[in-house]
Amino acid sequence: PLVDPRPTADELAEHFKEHIMLRYQKYTYDCNVEMEFKILLQKEKEKGG
């Protein structure tokens, strides 16, 4: 029988999950960096203000 070259549903789900996890990690990382940046700005204001 011919082998279907398309990925199975399981393989797709696995790939999709990884993709989402990576996006999610990057998103939370960006949020954390933004928060830290705001905190730093606030501290600078309090110091120099």
PQR file of N, CA, C, O and H, with PARSE charges and radii, in Angstrom:
ATOM      1  N   PRO A   1       0.832  -1.218   0.000 -0.5600 1.5000
ATOM      2  CA  PRO A   1       0.000   0.000   0.000  0.2800 2.0000
ATOM      3  C   PRO A   1       0.861   1.260   0.000  0.5500 1.7000
ATOM      4  O   PRO A   1       1.967   1.274   0.539 -0.5500 1.4000
ATOM      5  N   LEU A   2       0.340   2.297  -0.604 -0.4000 1.5000
ATOM      6  CA  LEU A   2       1.063   3.567  -0.616 -0.0000 2.0000
ATOM      7  C   LEU A   2       1.046   4.189   0.777  0.5500 1.7000
ATOM      8  O   LEU A   2       0.046   4.144   1.494 -0.5500 1.4000
ATOM      9  H   LEU A   2      -0.559   2.285  -1.041  0.4000 1.0000
ATOM     10  N   VAL A   3       2.182   4.767   1.127 -0.4000 1.5000
ATOM     11  CA  VAL A   3       2.253   5.436   2.426 -0.0000 2.0000
ATOM     12  C   VAL A   3       1.775   6.874   2.248  0.5500 1.7000
ATOM     13  O   VAL A   3       2.287   7.605   1.400 -0.5500 1.4000
ATOM     14  H   VAL A   3       2.994   4.803   0.544  0.4000 1.0000
ATOM     15  N   ASP A   4       0.808   7.268   3.039 -0.4000 1.5000
ATOM     16  CA  ASP A   4       0.300   8.637   2.979 -0.0000 2.0000
ATOM     17  C   ASP A   4       1.351   9.567   3.582  0.5500 1.7000
ATOM     18  O   ASP A   4       1.674   9.456   4.765 -0.5500 1.4000
ATOM     19  H   ASP A   4       0.392   6.674   3.728  0.4000 1.0000
ATOM     20  N   PRO A   5       1.886  10.484   2.773 -0.5600 1.5000
ATOM     21  CA  PRO A   5       2.958  11.356   3.265  0.2800 2.0000
ATOM     22  C   PRO A   5       2.456  12.434   4.229  0.5500 1.7000
ATOM     23  O   PRO A   5       3.247  13.068   4.928 -0.5500 1.4000
ATOM     24  N   ARG A   6       1.156  12.632   4.257 -0.4000 1.5000
ATOM     25  CA  ARG A   6       0.634  13.679   5.137 -0.0000 2.0000
ATOM     26  C   ARG A   6       0.779  13.270   6.596  0.5500 1.7000
ATOM     27  O   ARG A   6       0.674  12.088   6.921 -0.5500 1.4000
ATOM     28  H   ARG A   6       0.514  12.117   3.689  0.4000 1.0000
ATOM     29  N   PRO A   7       1.015  14.227   7.470 -0.5600 1.5000
ATOM     30  CA  PRO A   7       1.140  13.888   8.893  0.2800 2.0000
ATOM     31  C   PRO A   7      -0.189  13.399   9.444  0.5500 1.7000
ATOM     32  O   PRO A   7      -1.256  13.811   8.989 -0.5500 1.4000
ATOM     33  N   THR A   8      -0.108  12.519  10.425 -0.4000 1.5000
ATOM     34  CA  THR A   8      -1.327  12.022  11.058 -0.0000 2.0000
ATOM     35  C   THR A   8      -1.895  13.103  11.972  0.5500 1.7000
ATOM     36  O   THR A   8      -1.240  14.104  12.265 -0.5500 1.4000
ATOM     37  H   THR A   8       0.759  12.184  10.794  0.4000 1.0000
ATOM     38  N   ALA A   9      -3.121  12.877  12.410 -0.4000 1.5000
ATOM     39  CA  ALA A   9      -3.757  13.843  13.309 -0.0000 2.0000
ATOM     40  C   ALA A   9      -2.924  14.019  14.581  0.5500 1.7000
ATOM     41  O   ALA A   9      -2.793  15.125  15.106 -0.5500 1.4000
ATOM     42  H   ALA A   9      -3.653  12.064  12.172  0.4000 1.0000
ATOM     43  N   ASP A  10      -2.365  12.904  15.065 -0.4000 1.5000
ATOM     44  CA  ASP A  10      -1.556  12.974  16.280 -0.0000 2.0000
ATOM     45  C   ASP A  10      -0.308  13.825  16.072  0.5500 1.7000
ATOM     46  O   ASP A  10       0.044  14.650  16.915 -0.5500 1.4000
ATOM     47  H   ASP A  10      -2.471  12.006  14.638  0.4000 1.0000
ATOM     48  N   GLU A  11       0.352  13.612  14.940 -0.4000 1.5000
ATOM     49  CA  GLU A  11       1.560  14.386  14.644 -0.0000 2.0000
ATOM     50  C   GLU A  11       1.224  15.868  14.527  0.5500 1.7000
ATOM     51  O   GLU A  11       1.950  16.729  15.023 -0.5500 1.4000
ATOM     52  H   GLU A  11       0.066  12.942  14.255  0.4000 1.0000
ATOM     53  N   LEU A  12       0.113  16.141  13.863 -0.4000 1.5000
ATOM     54  CA  LEU A  12      -0.319  17.533  13.730 -0.0000 2.0000
ATOM     55  C   LEU A  12      -0.588  18.151  15.096  0.5500 1.7000
ATOM     56  O   LEU A  12      -0.164  19.272  15.379 -0.5500 1.4000
ATOM     57  H   LEU A  12      -0.476  15.441  13.460  0.4000 1.0000
ATOM     58  N   ALA A  13      -1.294  17.410  15.929 -0.4000 1.5000
ATOM     59  CA  ALA A  13      -1.630  17.922  17.260 -0.0000 2.0000
ATOM     60  C   ALA A  13      -0.355  18.207  18.045  0.5500 1.7000
ATOM     61  O   ALA A  13      -0.251  19.226  18.727 -0.5500 1.4000
ATOM     62  H   ALA A  13      -1.639  16.500  15.699  0.4000 1.0000
ATOM     63  N   GLU A  14       0.610  17.299  17.944 -0.4000 1.5000
ATOM     64  CA  GLU A  14       1.874  17.457  18.658 -0.0000 2.0000
ATOM     65  C   GLU A  14       2.588  18.721  18.187  0.5500 1.7000
ATOM     66  O   GLU A  14       3.057  19.523  18.994 -0.5500 1.4000
ATOM     67  H   GLU A  14       0.524  16.471  17.390  0.4000 1.0000
ATOM     68  N   HIS A  15       2.661  18.882  16.876 -0.4000 1.5000
ATOM     69  CA  HIS A  15       3.324  20.045  16.293 -0.0000 2.0000
ATOM     70  C   HIS A  15       2.615  21.328  16.724  0.5500 1.7000
ATOM     71  O   HIS A  15       3.249  22.317  17.090 -0.5500 1.4000
ATOM     72  H   HIS A  15       2.281  18.230  16.220  0.4000 1.0000
ATOM     73  N   PHE A  16       1.295  21.283  16.671 -0.4000 1.5000
ATOM     74  CA  PHE A  16       0.483  22.443  17.016 -0.0000 2.0000
ATOM     75  C   PHE A  16       0.707  22.842  18.470  0.5500 1.7000
ATOM     76  O   PHE A  16       0.828  24.020  18.805 -0.5500 1.4000
ATOM     77  H   PHE A  16       0.779  20.479  16.374  0.4000 1.0000
ATOM     78  N   LYS A  17       0.758  21.799  19.338 -0.4000 1.5000
ATOM     79  CA  LYS A  17       0.957  22.033  20.764 -0.0000 2.0000
ATOM     80  C   LYS A  17       2.299  22.730  20.993  0.5500 1.7000
ATOM     81  O   LYS A  17       2.383  23.707  21.736 -0.5500 1.4000
ATOM     82  H   LYS A  17       0.659  20.841  19.065  0.4000 1.0000
ATOM     83  N   GLU A  18       3.351  22.211  20.343 -0.4000 1.5000
ATOM     84  CA  GLU A  18       4.679  22.808  20.488 -0.0000 2.0000
ATOM     85  C   GLU A  18       4.652  24.253  20.030  0.5500 1.7000
ATOM     86  O   GLU A  18       5.198  25.140  20.686 -0.5500 1.4000
ATOM     87  H   GLU A  18       3.283  21.417  19.740  0.4000 1.0000
ATOM     88  N   HIS A  19       4.009  24.474  18.898 -0.4000 1.5000
ATOM     89  CA  HIS A  19       3.936  25.809  18.319 -0.0000 2.0000
ATOM     90  C   HIS A  19       3.263  26.769  19.302  0.5500 1.7000
ATOM     91  O   HIS A  19       3.737  27.882  19.529 -0.5500 1.4000
ATOM     92  H   HIS A  19       3.566  23.753  18.365  0.4000 1.0000
ATOM     93  N   ILE A  20       2.158  26.317  19.873 -0.4000 1.5000
ATOM     94  CA  ILE A  20       1.409  27.153  20.818 -0.0000 2.0000
ATOM     95  C   ILE A  20       2.235  27.415  22.072  0.5500 1.7000
ATOM     96  O   ILE A  20       2.255  28.534  22.585 -0.5500 1.4000
ATOM     97  H   ILE A  20       1.773  25.413  19.688  0.4000 1.0000
ATOM     98  N   MET A  21       2.920  26.377  22.568 -0.4000 1.5000
ATOM     99  CA  MET A  21       3.747  26.544  23.761 -0.0000 2.0000
ATOM    100  C   MET A  21       4.835  27.583  23.519  0.5500 1.7000
ATOM    101  O   MET A  21       5.088  28.441  24.364 -0.5500 1.4000
ATOM    102  H   MET A  21       2.905  25.468  22.152  0.4000 1.0000
ATOM    103  N   LEU A  22       5.477  27.496  22.354 -0.4000 1.5000
ATOM    104  CA  LEU A  22       6.531  28.452  22.035 -0.0000 2.0000
ATOM    105  C   LEU A  22       5.972  29.866  21.976  0.5500 1.7000
ATOM    106  O   LEU A  22       6.556  30.800  22.526 -0.5500 1.4000
ATOM    107  H   LEU A  22       5.271  26.799  21.667  0.4000 1.0000
ATOM    108  N   ARG A  23       4.828  30.016  21.298 -0.4000 1.5000
ATOM    109  CA  ARG A  23       4.210  31.338  21.204 -0.0000 2.0000
ATOM    110  C   ARG A  23       3.863  31.851  22.596  0.5500 1.7000
ATOM    111  O   ARG A  23       4.074  33.021  22.914 -0.5500 1.4000
ATOM    112  H   ARG A  23       4.353  29.257  20.851  0.4000 1.0000
ATOM    113  N   TYR A  24       3.325  30.950  23.419 -0.4000 1.5000
ATOM    114  CA  TYR A  24       2.895  31.324  24.759 -0.0000 2.0000
ATOM    115  C   TYR A  24       4.096  31.741  25.608  0.5500 1.7000
ATOM    116  O   TYR A  24       4.043  32.734  26.334 -0.5500 1.4000
ATOM    117  H   TYR A  24       3.154  29.999  23.160  0.4000 1.0000
ATOM    118  N   GLN A  25       5.187  30.962  25.505 -0.4000 1.5000
ATOM    119  CA  GLN A  25       6.389  31.293  26.268 -0.0000 2.0000
ATOM    120  C   GLN A  25       6.934  32.646  25.844  0.5500 1.7000
ATOM    121  O   GLN A  25       7.337  33.453  26.681 -0.5500 1.4000
ATOM    122  H   GLN A  25       5.230  30.156  24.916  0.4000 1.0000
ATOM    123  N   LYS A  26       6.943  32.890  24.528 -0.4000 1.5000
ATOM    124  CA  LYS A  26       7.450  34.172  24.049 -0.0000 2.0000
ATOM    125  C   LYS A  26       6.550  35.297  24.536  0.5500 1.7000
ATOM    126  O   LYS A  26       7.026  36.359  24.937 -0.5500 1.4000
ATOM    127  H   LYS A  26       6.616  32.234  23.848  0.4000 1.0000
ATOM    128  N   TYR A  27       5.246  35.055  24.499 -0.4000 1.5000
ATOM    129  CA  TYR A  27       4.288  36.070  24.935 -0.0000 2.0000
ATOM    130  C   TYR A  27       4.479  36.405  26.409  0.5500 1.7000
ATOM    131  O   TYR A  27       4.526  37.578  26.781 -0.5500 1.4000
ATOM    132  H   TYR A  27       4.859  34.192  24.173  0.4000 1.0000
ATOM    133  N   THR A  28       4.588  35.373  27.253 -0.4000 1.5000
ATOM    134  CA  THR A  28       4.764  35.633  28.677 -0.0000 2.0000
ATOM    135  C   THR A  28       6.111  36.300  28.915  0.5500 1.7000
ATOM    136  O   THR A  28       6.235  37.160  29.787 -0.5500 1.4000
ATOM    137  H   THR A  28       4.549  34.421  26.951  0.4000 1.0000
ATOM    138  N   TYR A  29       7.125  35.904  28.138 -0.4000 1.5000
ATOM    139  CA  TYR A  29       8.439  36.523  28.273 -0.0000 2.0000
ATOM    140  C   TYR A  29       8.342  38.010  27.951  0.5500 1.7000
ATOM    141  O   TYR A  29       8.855  38.847  28.694 -0.5500 1.4000
ATOM    142  H   TYR A  29       7.023  35.205  27.430  0.4000 1.0000
ATOM    143  N   ASP A  30       7.674  38.337  26.829 -0.4000 1.5000
ATOM    144  CA  ASP A  30       7.518  39.735  26.437 -0.0000 2.0000
ATOM    145  C   ASP A  30       6.782  40.518  27.518  0.5500 1.7000
ATOM    146  O   ASP A  30       7.145  41.654  27.820 -0.5500 1.4000
ATOM    147  H   ASP A  30       7.258  37.657  26.225  0.4000 1.0000
ATOM    148  N   CYS A  31       5.752  39.914  28.097 -0.4000 1.5000
ATOM    149  CA  CYS A  31       4.982  40.581  29.150 -0.0000 2.0000
ATOM    150  C   CYS A  31       5.857  40.838  30.367  0.5500 1.7000
ATOM    151  O   CYS A  31       5.800  41.913  30.965 -0.5500 1.4000
ATOM    152  H   CYS A  31       5.457  38.991  27.851  0.4000 1.0000
ATOM    153  N   ASN A  32       6.669  39.847  30.734 -0.4000 1.5000
ATOM    154  CA  ASN A  32       7.548  39.998  31.890 -0.0000 2.0000
ATOM    155  C   ASN A  32       8.557  41.109  31.654  0.5500 1.7000
ATOM    156  O   ASN A  32       8.811  41.924  32.540 -0.5500 1.4000
ATOM    157  H   ASN A  32       6.715  38.974  30.249  0.4000 1.0000
ATOM    158  N   VAL A  33       9.128  41.140  30.463 -0.4000 1.5000
ATOM    159  CA  VAL A  33      10.111  42.172  30.132 -0.0000 2.0000
ATOM    160  C   VAL A  33       9.452  43.545  30.206  0.5500 1.7000
ATOM    161  O   VAL A  33      10.031  44.501  30.723 -0.5500 1.4000
ATOM    162  H   VAL A  33       8.921  40.478  29.743  0.4000 1.0000
ATOM    163  N   GLU A  34       8.234  43.624  29.682 -0.4000 1.5000
ATOM    164  CA  GLU A  34       7.513  44.893  29.700 -0.0000 2.0000
ATOM    165  C   GLU A  34       7.254  45.339  31.136  0.5500 1.7000
ATOM    166  O   GLU A  34       7.424  46.511  31.473 -0.5500 1.4000
ATOM    167  H   GLU A  34       7.764  42.847  29.262  0.4000 1.0000
ATOM    168  N   MET A  35       6.844  44.399  31.969 -0.4000 1.5000
ATOM    169  CA  MET A  35       6.587  44.719  33.374 -0.0000 2.0000
ATOM    170  C   MET A  35       7.858  45.218  34.055  0.5500 1.7000
ATOM    171  O   MET A  35       7.840  46.231  34.753 -0.5500 1.4000
ATOM    172  H   MET A  35       6.706  43.447  31.695  0.4000 1.0000
ATOM    173  N   GLU A  36       8.960  44.501  33.847 -0.4000 1.5000
ATOM    174  CA  GLU A  36      10.223  44.892  34.468 -0.0000 2.0000
ATOM    175  C   GLU A  36      10.646  46.268  33.990  0.5500 1.7000
ATOM    176  O   GLU A  36      11.174  47.070  34.760 -0.5500 1.4000
ATOM    177  H   GLU A  36       8.974  43.677  33.280  0.4000 1.0000
ATOM    178  N   PHE A  37      10.411  46.532  32.716 -0.4000 1.5000
ATOM    179  CA  PHE A  37      10.771  47.825  32.149 -0.0000 2.0000
ATOM    180  C   PHE A  37       9.964  48.931  32.826  0.5500 1.7000
ATOM    181  O   PHE A  37      10.505  49.983  33.168 -0.5500 1.4000
ATOM    182  H   PHE A  37       9.983  45.880  32.091  0.4000 1.0000
ATOM    183  N   LYS A  38       8.673  48.688  33.016 -0.4000 1.5000
ATOM    184  CA  LYS A  38       7.816  49.682  33.674 -0.0000 2.0000
ATOM    185  C   LYS A  38       8.276  49.927  35.102  0.5500 1.7000
ATOM    186  O   LYS A  38       8.297  51.064  35.573 -0.5500 1.4000
ATOM    187  H   LYS A  38       8.233  47.834  32.738  0.4000 1.0000
ATOM    188  N   ILE A  39       8.646  48.841  35.792 -0.4000 1.5000
ATOM    189  CA  ILE A  39       9.115  48.966  37.175 -0.0000 2.0000
ATOM    190  C   ILE A  39      10.399  49.789  37.210  0.5500 1.7000
ATOM    191  O   ILE A  39      10.561  50.664  38.061 -0.5500 1.4000
ATOM    192  H   ILE A  39       8.628  47.917  35.410  0.4000 1.0000
ATOM    193  N   LEU A  40      11.306  49.504  36.283 -0.4000 1.5000
ATOM    194  CA  LEU A  40      12.553  50.264  36.210 -0.0000 2.0000
ATOM    195  C   LEU A  40      12.274  51.737  35.956  0.5500 1.7000
ATOM    196  O   LEU A  40      12.861  52.608  36.599 -0.5500 1.4000
ATOM    197  H   LEU A  40      11.175  48.793  35.592  0.4000 1.0000
ATOM    198  N   LEU A  41      11.375  52.013  35.014 -0.4000 1.5000
ATOM    199  CA  LEU A  41      11.016  53.398  34.714 -0.0000 2.0000
ATOM    200  C   LEU A  41      10.478  54.085  35.958  0.5500 1.7000
ATOM    201  O   LEU A  41      10.842  55.222  36.260 -0.5500 1.4000
ATOM    202  H   LEU A  41      10.898  51.305  34.491  0.4000 1.0000
ATOM    203  N   GLN A  42       9.611  53.388  36.673 -0.4000 1.5000
ATOM    204  CA  GLN A  42       9.010  53.945  37.888 -0.0000 2.0000
ATOM    205  C   GLN A  42      10.099  54.284  38.901  0.5500 1.7000
ATOM    206  O   GLN A  42      10.074  55.354  39.509 -0.5500 1.4000
ATOM    207  H   GLN A  42       9.315  52.465  36.427  0.4000 1.0000
ATOM    208  N   LYS A  43      11.057  53.371  39.083 -0.4000 1.5000
ATOM    209  CA  LYS A  43      12.147  53.596  40.032 -0.0000 2.0000
ATOM    210  C   LYS A  43      12.981  54.800  39.612  0.5500 1.7000
ATOM    211  O   LYS A  43      13.372  55.616  40.448 -0.5500 1.4000
ATOM    212  H   LYS A  43      11.077  52.501  38.589  0.4000 1.0000
ATOM    213  N   GLU A  44      13.252  54.907  38.310 -0.4000 1.5000
ATOM    214  CA  GLU A  44      14.029  56.034  37.800 -0.0000 2.0000
ATOM    215  C   GLU A  44      13.304  57.344  38.096  0.5500 1.7000
ATOM    216  O   GLU A  44      13.917  58.329  38.510 -0.5500 1.4000
ATOM    217  H   GLU A  44      12.934  54.244  37.632  0.4000 1.0000
ATOM    218  N   LYS A  45      11.993  57.339  37.877 -0.4000 1.5000
ATOM    219  CA  LYS A  45      11.186  58.535  38.142 -0.0000 2.0000
ATOM    220  C   LYS A  45      11.275  58.922  39.611  0.5500 1.7000
ATOM    221  O   LYS A  45      11.466  60.091  39.944 -0.5500 1.4000
ATOM    222  H   LYS A  45      11.495  56.539  37.541  0.4000 1.0000
ATOM    223  N   GLU A  46      11.134  57.927  40.489 -0.4000 1.5000
ATOM    224  CA  GLU A  46      11.159  58.194  41.922 -0.0000 2.0000
ATOM    225  C   GLU A  46      12.533  58.712  42.351  0.5500 1.7000
ATOM    226  O   GLU A  46      12.635  59.576  43.221 -0.5500 1.4000
ATOM    227  H   GLU A  46      10.978  56.977  40.218  0.4000 1.0000
ATOM    228  N   LYS A  47      13.580  58.179  41.735 -0.4000 1.5000
ATOM    229  CA  LYS A  47      14.937  58.618  42.064 -0.0000 2.0000
ATOM    230  C   LYS A  47      15.160  60.053  41.605  0.5500 1.7000
ATOM    231  O   LYS A  47      15.606  60.909  42.369 -0.5500 1.4000
ATOM    232  H   LYS A  47      13.496  57.476  41.028  0.4000 1.0000
ATOM    233  N   GLY A  48      14.835  60.295  40.325 -0.4000 1.5000
ATOM    234  CA  GLY A  48      15.169  61.584  39.732 -0.0000 2.0000
ATOM    235  C   GLY A  48      14.107  62.650  39.954  0.5500 1.7000
ATOM    236  O   GLY A  48      14.364  63.840  39.773 -0.5500 1.4000
ATOM    237  H   GLY A  48      14.473  59.600  39.704  0.4000 1.0000
ATOM    238  N   GLY A  49      12.893  62.211  40.355 -0.4000 1.5000
ATOM    239  CA  GLY A  49      11.790  63.146  40.451 -0.0000 2.0000
ATOM    240  C   GLY A  49      11.914  64.032  41.670  0.5500 1.7000
ATOM    241  O   GLY A  49      11.057  64.885  41.902 -0.5500 1.4000
ATOM    242  H   GLY A  49      12.685  61.244  40.502  0.4000 1.0000
TER
END
